Amino acid sequence: MKILAIAEHNNDEMLPATLHTVNAAKQIGDTDLLVVGHNCEEVINNASKIEGINKVLYCNEAIYENAIAENLSILIKSIAQSYSHILFSNTANGKNTAPRLAALLDVMIVPDIIEIIDESTFKRPIYAGNAIATCKSEDTCKVITVRTTAFEKASLSENQVETVSINSKQNTELTKYINSELSQNERPELTAADIVVSGGRGLGSAENFQVLEKLADKLGAAMGASRAAVDAGYVPNDWQVGQTGKVVAPNLYIAAGISGAIQHLAGMKDSKVIVAINKDEEAPIFTVSDYGLAEDLFKTVPEMEKLVK
């Protein structure tokens, strides 16, 4: 039984999601890693240092520079017959490519798994994380996306495994890359941060988020937000944590002015330590928090900031 994990990267560096996905793949069987991109030699080099993989397959061609899912799925399909499982990170790229690959292979996709029971049986959250479904697939090739926060990272070593080039496939021309508008942020990436400071509608305005940003900068934390704060236009979309945003599981999650709607809890309740600050003593966020403070955040957050050296 051979497993193929698909690397997450930006052509310059390998993203942490790759290490989580590889660790999940290794629980099933012998794992190869596939790197697809352009001018991604550094990614290929770093990928070859992941402990426990057999080899790194790579395709370093211009048509794969922008990770267009239609092209990626065709390339992966060309080598799929050699593998019993193909695992993607449950990221935007993974959720875009995996269903297309499953359709090309005429198999079922098993999305967002959080536990591997055996080679055919997996657990995944449903109903915004309020229930866990056990799914069994009898397909000869199982296409899976992995909730990276549910698995530890694979380790890196000084030794390097074999790297093997594979042939590129024809560009489908179904989709054309135009441009990207990426937000610039000096803080840690939200899904990979050890500490996350999140704000909700209780902040009241975009300007008031500066109270949290000062704390986040002192802690070296990433900034997050509830959907209510994003929909109100207080902060950018890429700060959103929750069922329809990003799923995070940092060592410390500070939620200020967030009531704790079920959709938000689905995106952060696996955090190691949760600190909640909300004036409403009955706020649902307190049901999942390790530490709760029923106080005015505009008073308590600045006090917390002063205590951080």
Disulfide bonds with the S-S distance in Angstrom:
none
